Amino acid sequence: MKISVIGTGYVGLVTGACLAEIGHEVMCTDNDASKIQTLESGGMPIYEPGLEKVIPKARKDGRLKFCANPSDAVAFGDAFFICVGTPPLPNGDADLSAIDHVARVIATEAKSPKLVIEKSTVPARTGQELKRALSVYGRKSNVKFSVASNPEFLREGTAVADFLHPDRIVVGVEDEATERQLKEIYKPVLERKFKCPVHSPECPNVPPPAWLVTTINSAELIKHASNSFLALKISYANMVSDLAERLGADIGEVVRAMGMDPRIGPSFLSAGLGFGGFCLPKDLQAFVHLAERSGVDFTMLREVEKINKKRIDHFYEKLRSALWVVRGKKIGVLGLAFKPNTDDVRFAPAIDLVNHLLGEGAVIRAYDPEAMERARAILPQIEYAKTAYDAAKDAEALLIATEWDEFRKLDWDRIRGAMARPLIVDGRNLLSPREMKDRGFEYRSFGRPD
Ligand code: UDX
């Protein structure tokens, strides 16, 4: 099919590239002309493992194009994926103005019937509003629009794999014809009819995804409910981790045993600095606002937010109790991205932590394998180190804020030799307390006996 993708951020660019990868003809557009310029000159506006392979290949095969003028994208596609940002408004509601703008462009420019698919994460009932907007803006032309919801479950850092090997594809539709069109789009993924561009040979053993058809409202609700549940699991683990500290228990052992129960599952129970990123925090906020506007008590999720917001204070208290005075102290920070394998620093706990430390007068030198350029734009007042060892040099404490795999493999004896004081405060329970003690470090972490 000929598909246009509106928005080339973390979701849109992965969606466009992977749709081309599985055989469709795709045109991507974005209202940020510099992003399109970067893409057209072969650059990558974001770091997402695998994209650097998939995009050049699809472009070479002539199946992936970029355009800065949305009218070209409207003329090109029979189906549209709306992948624009839905950031939180100050009151916590999702800002849907970009969706409204796209609806207006499509409705006023379309000359033939179009399938409009919302992939951006939106509050339930947005699809109904989108349908109304398309018919109101398109009232002068009698072009027919069908609307569908196809929420994304992409995780940054594994988004290409998550698109090509999803465990489920959820579509919210209003008629069979629309379901058939979506099934046509995802056929190669459902039948696993493509050669994986980024994975190891055992890919074919990954079971094909479940195909889940429901209404638009339910599809939208599935997304918010899923992400909020993941956030709940993390805050639950953090709450239990604080109790484990008081009781001298080990949260790592506790959640490992919990996760062996298939009803609980092992993932999203890692205690630490809590959840950040452009998805969980904002989806949780939007979900709470949607529920409260609908007259439903979501106090439970407000508690999830509250627990998460306190993680930085808990972490800072660990550092302060070890350092006594923080003001004027040189502190190394390892990790700025909101999670490993991404350069994204939006709503990153590491950024909040650095701002808190700056407010207390600390002198910061930070290192991150991928996110330093983006961090520099919002934190110009700290030093950036070329390596983790450079960040540790003369530091009175070294903080681990993002669990990059490369930090597991550091030469800790070399780190200890570089530091003014061998104090590690680990915000992601990346390292082993026993091992760090044996290497001569003072070591603090979450929910584990020091
Ligand atoms: C999330 C959802 O996982 C994904 O399904 C959805 O489509 C988009 O939002 P993402 O935001 O990319 O994906 O990151 P995720 O891997 O979910 O991590 C979110 C945050 O939770 C990160 O800051 C991470 O550090 C934190 N986290 C994750 C924990 O603190 N503990 C955990 O056990 C897992």
Boltz pocket constraint, residues with backbone or C-beta under 6 A from the ligand:
constraints:
  - pocket:
      binder: B
      contacts: [[A, 152], [A, 153], [A, 154], [A, 155], [A, 156], [A, 157], [A, 227], [A, 230], [A, 234], [A, 267], [A, 268], [A, 269], [A, 270], [A, 271], [A, 272], [A, 273], [A, 274], [A, 275], [A, 276], [A, 277], [A, 278], [A, 279], [A, 280], [A, 338], [A, 339]]
      max_distance: 6.0
